[in-house]
Amino acid sequence: AYGASARSSTLLNFCGITNKHISVVIDKNPMKNGLMTAGSNIPVVSFEEGLEFIADSDVILLLAWNFQDEIIQELRDSGYKGKFIIPLPNDPYIL
């Protein structure tokens, strides 16, 4: 997943998504790296470390949907070829 905000923690907890479902949440804010998401206890990792985790992933849950264009472009530029699940602000869709 990508985006370790309070908003993303609310969504993860509401949906019952935990560290049993998602291995890491990527976030570029260095102050969040090494922390866990509130309630769901998913480790937050740096962008660079996260690239290693998603290298073989088919899909990423994009929790920072308000920055989706920037994030998708950056991940594509870094070689990620999978899909993105965009859960909000409208009906969820896969890109």
C-alpha positions in Angstrom: 0.0 0.0 0.0 1.1 3.6 -0.4 0.3 6.5 2.0 0.5 6.4 5.8 -1.9 9.2 6.8 -4.6 9.3 9.5 -7.1 9.1 6.7 -5.5 5.9 5.4 -5.5 4.4 9.0 -9.2 5.1 9.2 -9.9 3.4 6.0 -7.7 0.4 6.8 -9.4 0.0 10.2 -12.9 0.4 8.8 -12.3 -2.3 6.2 -10.5 -4.6 8.7 -7.3 -4.6 6.8 -4.2 -5.5 8.9 -0.7 -6.6 8.6 -2.1 -10.1 7.7 -3.3 -8.5 4.4 -0.7 -5.9 3.6 3.0 -6.3 4.3 4.0 -2.6 4.3 2.8 0.9 3.7 5.1 3.1 1.7 5.4 6.8 2.7 8.0 9.4 1.7 7.8 11.3 5.0 11.0 10.2 6.8 9.3 10.9 10.2 6.8 8.0 9.5 9.4 5.5 8.5 9.8 2.7 11.0 6.4 3.4 12.6 3.3 1.2 12.3 -0.1 2.2 11.0 -2.6 3.0 13.8 -4.8 0.0 14.7 -3.8 -2.2 11.7 -0.1 -2.5 12.7 1.3 -2.4 9.2 5.0 -1.3 9.1 5.6 2.1 7.4 8.7 2.1 5.1 10.5 4.6 3.0 9.9 4.9 -0.7 13.2 3.2 -1.5 12.6 0.3 0.8 9.1 0.0 -0.4 10.2 -0.4 -4.0 11.8 -3.7 -2.9 8.6 -4.9 -1.4 6.5 -4.1 -4.4 8.9 -5.2 -7.1 6.9 -8.4 -7.7 3.5 -7.1 -6.6 0.6 -7.2 -9.1 -1.4 -4.5 -7.3 -0.9 -1.7 -4.8 -3.6 -0.2 -2.6 -3.3 3.6 -3.1 -4.2 5.1 0.3 -3.0 8.6 -0.7 -5.6 8.9 -3.5 -5.5 12.7 -3.3 -1.9 12.5 -4.7 -2.6 9.6 -7.1 -1.3 11.2 -10.3 2.1 12.1 -8.7 2.5 8.7 -6.9 1.5 6.6 -10.0 4.0 8.5 -12.2 6.8 8.2 -9.6 6.2 4.4 -9.2 6.0 3.9 -13.0 9.2 5.9 -13.4 10.8 3.6 -10.8 9.8 0.5 -12.8 6.5 -0.6 -11.2 4.3 -2.3 -13.8 1.4 -3.5 -11.7 -2.0 -2.0 -11.1 -3.3 0.4 -8.5 -6.5 0.1 -6.4 -7.9 3.6 -5.9 -10.5 3.2 -3.1 -11.7 6.8 -2.8 -13.0 9.5 -3.2 -15.6 8.0 -5.6 -16.4 4.4 -6.3 -13.3 2.2 -6.0 -11.6 1.4 -9.2 -8.4 -0.3 -10.5 -6.0 1.6 -12.7 
